[in-house]
Amino acid sequence: MGFNHAQQVEILNQNLFDLSGKVNVSFEFFPPNSAEMEKTLWNSVKRLEGLSPKFVSVTYGANNSTRERTHRIISRIQQETDLVAVPHLTCIGASREELVEIAQEYWNSGIRHIVALRGDLPDSDKVGQQADMYALDLVKLLKSVADFEISVAAYPEIHPEAPNPQFDLINLKRKVDAGASRAISQFFFDTETYLRYRDRCLASGIDVEIVPGILPVTNFKQLLRFSKMTNVTVPGWMHRLYQGLDEDATTRNLIAANVAIEQVKVLAKEGVRDFHFYTLNRSDLTYAICHSLGVREKAFEPQAIAV
């Protein structure tokens, strides 16, 4: 006998309740470019710190344009919080010697985990050009410097520059075989796409966790720009949900939280226990989604309720 919709929702909610204390989360921030955004970032860091994430990462900008700001934010997180600070590192626009020096400086400062990425090619190099180094080379370089924990990127809908899905999987396996201990996925909205990708990774011998990247969408126009650059499909139902809300931030935020919460519910039911949130430096939606997963500050952890 099949379940009706109300029963399915009840099963999902009970599943989340049972997962309390068994889910790991991590958060991604980016270097702000104004005093106002700097304040927003640190307010978010402080609020999300109470959720005891596995780690928080800080991105590099395109072509390493934010390198010094990334270093500064990582250092401040280390000094002022109890969080595990994880810098992104890219190999575009830097020599091997520079990368070795940066890695050594990170290790000496107590950093033990790095997100290793190729990085974006400069616009002038994108047509008919190849990078001098790729993420695989960076993973090998980092492992030659010290025994870093390394996270790499995964693409459920294929990297925009990959010729086919199999090429993409082979590339990910090479990064794992070279020493990567985790893959963090590009954001996605069709959970079946992620689940099929996870199955293909397992069938290809990729035995590390493929951590789903979750993006709460508050700015739909911005998402459409992101999705074109990253080869991410935006389903038709999302277009309909956000239709007519360009000037209504409050409703957009409510919808963004609901979409992401439903997404993590389904993923949790399918056995996912680690989630990586693209916070865009804001804490409210991510905090709410984590609350629904049972990831809460110590004082607010869910208690058993007699029924």
C-alpha positions as CSV (number, residue, x, y, z in Angstrom):
1,M,0.0,0.0,0.0
2,G,1.4,3.4,-0.9
3,F,1.6,6.4,1.3
4,N,-0.5,9.5,0.8
5,H,1.2,13.0,0.9
6,A,0.5,13.6,4.6
7,Q,2.0,10.3,5.5
8,Q,5.1,11.0,3.4
9,V,5.6,14.4,5.0
10,E,5.2,12.7,8.5
11,I,7.9,10.1,7.6
12,L,10.3,12.8,6.4
13,N,9.8,14.9,9.6
14,Q,10.2,11.8,11.8
15,N,13.3,10.9,9.9
16,L,14.8,14.3,10.7
17,F,13.9,14.1,14.3
18,D,15.6,10.7,14.6
19,L,18.8,12.2,13.0
20,S,19.3,14.8,15.7
21,G,22.9,14.8,16.7
22,K,23.9,12.6,13.7
23,V,24.3,15.2,11.0
24,N,27.4,17.2,10.2
25,V,27.3,20.7,8.6
26,S,29.8,23.1,7.2
27,F,29.5,26.6,6.0
28,E,31.1,28.6,3.2
29,F,31.8,32.4,3.3
30,F,33.4,34.8,0.9
31,P,35.7,37.8,1.5
32,P,33.5,40.9,1.7
33,N,34.4,44.0,-0.3
34,S,32.8,46.7,1.9
35,A,32.6,47.7,5.6
36,E,28.9,46.9,5.6
37,M,29.4,43.4,4.2
38,E,32.3,42.9,6.6
39,K,30.0,43.5,9.5
40,T,27.4,41.1,8.0
41,L,30.0,38.4,7.6
42,W,31.2,38.5,11.2
43,N,27.7,38.6,12.5
44,S,27.0,35.5,10.5
45,V,30.2,33.8,11.6
46,K,29.4,34.5,15.3
47,R,25.8,33.2,15.0
48,L,26.6,30.1,13.1
49,E,29.5,29.3,15.3
50,G,27.0,28.1,18.0
51,L,25.9,25.3,15.7
52,S,29.4,23.7,16.0
53,P,30.0,23.1,12.3
54,K,32.6,20.6,11.1
55,F,34.4,23.5,9.5
56,V,33.9,26.8,7.8
57,S,35.5,27.6,4.5
58,V,36.5,30.9,2.9
59,T,36.6,31.3,-0.9
60,Y,39.2,32.8,-3.2
61,G,37.9,35.2,-5.8
62,A,38.2,34.8,-9.5
63,N,41.9,34.8,-10.6
64,N,43.0,35.0,-6.9
65,S,41.7,38.6,-6.7
66,T,40.8,38.2,-3.0
67,R,43.9,36.3,-1.8
68,E,45.0,38.7,1.0
69,R,41.4,39.1,2.2
70,T,40.9,35.4,2.3
71,H,44.1,35.0,4.4
72,R,43.0,37.8,6.8
73,I,39.5,36.3,7.3
74,I,41.0,32.8,7.9
75,S,43.4,34.2,10.5
76,R,40.7,36.1,12.3
77,I,38.4,33.1,12.4
78,Q,41.3,31.1,13.9
79,Q,42.1,33.8,16.5
80,E,38.6,34.8,17.6
81,T,36.5,31.7,17.3
82,D,36.6,28.0,18.1
83,L,35.8,27.1,14.4
84,V,38.0,25.0,12.1
85,A,39.0,27.5,9.4
86,V,39.5,26.1,5.9
87,P,40.8,28.3,3.1
88,H,40.1,27.7,-0.5
89,L,43.2,27.6,-2.6
90,T,43.3,27.9,-6.4
91,C,46.2,27.3,-8.8
92,I,45.3,29.8,-11.5
93,G,47.5,32.9,-11.4
94,A,50.1,31.5,-9.1
95,S,53.3,29.6,-9.7
96,R,54.1,26.3,-8.1
97,E,56.7,28.0,-5.9
98,E,54.1,30.5,-4.7
99,L,51.6,27.7,-4.0
100,V,54.2,25.8,-2.0
101,E,55.0,28.9,0.0
102,I,51.3,29.6,0.7
103,A,50.7,26.0,1.7
104,Q,53.7,26.0,4.1
105,E,52.5,29.3,5.7
106,Y,49.0,27.8,6.2
107,W,50.5,24.6,7.8
108,N,52.8,26.7,10.1
109,S,49.8,28.8,11.2
110,G,47.8,25.7,12.2
111,I,45.7,25.2,9.1
112,R,45.2,21.4,8.5
113,H,42.4,21.4,5.9
114,I,42.3,23.1,2.5
115,V,39.7,23.2,-0.3
116,A,41.7,22.7,-3.5
117,L,40.3,24.1,-6.7
118,R,41.6,25.0,-10.1
119,G,40.0,28.4,-10.1
120,D,38.5,30.4,-12.9
121,L,40.5,31.2,-16.0
122,P,40.8,35.0,-16.8
123,D,38.2,35.9,-19.4
124,S,40.9,36.5,-22.0
125,D,42.1,32.9,-21.6
126,K,38.8,31.1,-21.7
127,V,38.6,30.5,-25.4
128,G,41.0,27.8,-26.7
129,Q,43.3,28.0,-23.6
130,Q,44.2,25.5,-21.0
131,A,45.4,26.1,-17.4
132,D,49.0,25.4,-16.5
133,M,47.8,23.5,-13.4
134,Y,44.5,21.8,-12.4
135,A,43.0,20.8,-9.1
136,L,44.6,17.4,-9.4
137,D,48.0,19.0,-9.6
138,L,47.2,21.2,-6.6
139,V,46.1,18.2,-4.5
140,K,49.4,16.5,-5.3
141,L,51.3,19.7,-4.5
142,L,49.6,20.1,-1.1
143,K,50.2,16.5,-0.1
144,S,53.9,17.0,-1.0
145,V,54.1,19.9,1.4
146,A,52.3,18.4,4.4
147,D,49.6,15.9,5.3
148,F,46.7,18.2,4.7
149,E,43.1,17.1,4.8
150,I,41.8,18.1,1.3
151,S,38.4,18.8,0.0
152,V,37.7,19.1,-3.8
153,A,34.8,20.0,-6.0
154,A,32.3,17.7,-7.5
155,Y,29.8,18.4,-10.2
156,P,26.5,16.5,-10.3
157,E,25.6,18.2,-13.6
158,I,29.1,18.0,-15.1
159,H,31.8,20.6,-14.9
160,P,31.0,23.3,-17.6
161,E,34.3,22.5,-19.4
162,A,34.1,18.7,-19.2
163,P,33.5,17.0,-22.5
164,N,31.3,14.3,-21.0
165,P,30.2,12.9,-17.6
166,Q,32.6,10.0,-17.7
167,F,35.6,12.3,-18.1
168,D,34.3,14.3,-15.1
169,L,34.1,11.2,-12.9
170,I,37.5,10.0,-13.9
171,N,38.9,13.4,-13.0
172,L,37.2,13.3,-9.6
173,K,38.6,9.8,-9.0
174,R,42.1,11.0,-9.8
175,K,41.8,13.8,-7.2
176,V,40.6,11.3,-4.6
177,D,43.3,8.8,-5.4
178,A,45.9,11.7,-5.1
179,G,44.8,12.3,-1.5
180,A,41.5,14.2,-1.4
181,S,39.4,13.0,1.5
182,R,36.0,14.7,0.6
183,A,34.2,16.1,-2.4
184,I,31.8,19.1,-2.0
185,S,29.3,19.3,-4.7
186,Q,28.3,22.3,-6.8
187,F,24.8,23.5,-5.7
188,F,21.8,21.8,-7.4
189,F,18.0,21.8,-7.0
190,D,17.0,18.4,-8.4
191,T,17.8,15.9,-5.6
192,E,17.5,13.0,-8.0
193,T,20.4,14.5,-10.0
194,Y,22.6,14.4,-6.9
195,L,21.5,10.9,-5.9
196,R,22.2,9.5,-9.3
197,Y,25.6,11.2,-9.3
198,R,26.4,9.8,-5.9
199,D,25.6,6.3,-7.2
200,R,27.8,6.8,-10.3
201,C,30.7,8.0,-8.1
202,L,30.3,4.8,-5.9
203,A,30.2,2.6,-9.1
204,S,33.4,4.3,-10.3
205,G,35.3,3.5,-7.1
206,I,35.1,6.9,-5.6
207,D,34.8,6.0,-1.9
208,V,34.8,9.4,-0.2
209,E,31.8,11.4,1.0
210,I,30.1,13.4,-1.8
211,V,28.9,16.3,0.4
212,P,25.9,18.1,-1.2
213,G,26.3,21.8,-1.6
214,I,23.1,23.6,-0.5
215,L,22.3,27.1,-1.7
216,P,19.3,28.9,-0.2
217,V,18.1,31.1,-3.1
218,T,17.1,34.6,-2.0
219,N,18.0,36.4,-5.2
220,F,16.5,34.5,-8.2
221,K,17.9,36.8,-10.9
222,Q,21.4,36.3,-9.5
223,L,20.8,32.5,-9.4
224,L,20.0,32.5,-13.1
225,R,23.4,34.2,-13.8
226,F,25.2,31.8,-11.5
227,S,23.5,28.8,-13.1
228,K,24.6,29.7,-16.6
229,M,28.2,30.0,-15.5
230,T,28.1,26.8,-13.5
231,N,26.0,24.5,-15.7
232,V,23.3,24.1,-13.0
233,T,19.7,23.4,-14.1
234,V,17.1,25.6,-12.6
235,P,13.8,23.6,-12.7
236,G,10.7,25.1,-14.1
237,W,8.9,24.9,-10.7
238,M,11.5,27.2,-9.3
239,H,10.8,29.8,-12.0
240,R,7.1,29.6,-11.1
241,L,7.8,29.9,-7.3
242,Y,9.8,33.1,-7.6
243,Q,7.7,34.7,-10.3
244,G,6.5,38.2,-9.4
245,L,8.7,38.5,-6.3
246,D,11.5,40.7,-7.6
247,E,10.5,43.4,-5.2
248,D,9.4,41.2,-2.3
249,A,12.5,40.1,-0.4
250,T,10.4,38.7,2.6
251,T,8.5,36.3,0.5
252,R,11.6,35.3,-1.4
253,N,13.3,34.4,1.9
254,L,10.4,32.3,3.1
255,I,10.4,30.4,-0.2
256,A,14.2,30.0,-0.2
257,A,14.0,28.5,3.3
258,N,11.2,26.2,2.4
259,V,12.8,24.9,-0.8
260,A,16.1,24.2,1.0
261,I,14.5,22.5,4.0
262,E,12.5,20.2,1.7
263,Q,15.8,19.4,-0.2
264,V,17.7,18.5,3.0
265,K,14.7,16.4,4.2
266,V,14.8,14.2,1.1
267,L,18.6,14.0,1.1
268,A,18.6,13.1,4.8
269,K,16.1,10.3,4.2
270,E,18.4,9.0,1.4
271,G,21.3,8.6,3.9
272,V,23.1,12.0,3.5
273,R,24.7,13.0,6.8
274,D,27.0,15.8,5.8
275,F,25.7,19.1,4.3
276,H,27.7,22.1,3.0
277,F,25.9,25.4,3.0
278,Y,26.7,28.3,0.6
279,T,25.7,31.0,3.0
280,L,26.5,34.1,0.8
281,N,27.7,35.5,4.2
282,R,24.2,35.6,5.7
283,S,23.2,33.4,8.6
284,D,19.4,33.5,8.9
285,L,18.3,31.0,6.3
286,T,21.2,28.6,7.0
287,Y,20.5,28.8,10.7
288,A,16.8,27.9,10.0
289,I,17.7,25.0,7.7
290,C,20.1,23.6,10.3
291,H,17.5,23.9,13.0
292,S,15.2,21.7,10.9
293,L,18.0,19.1,10.6
294,G,18.3,19.1,14.4
295,V,21.7,20.9,14.2
296,R,21.3,23.4,17.1
297,E,23.1,25.2,19.8
298,K,23.8,23.1,22.8
299,A,21.1,25.0,24.9
300,F,18.5,24.3,22.2
301,E,19.1,20.7,21.3
302,P,15.7,18.9,20.8
303,Q,14.6,16.8,23.7
304,A,12.5,13.6,23.7
305,I,8.9,14.5,23.8
306,A,6.3,12.2,25.4
307,V,3.3,11.6,23.3
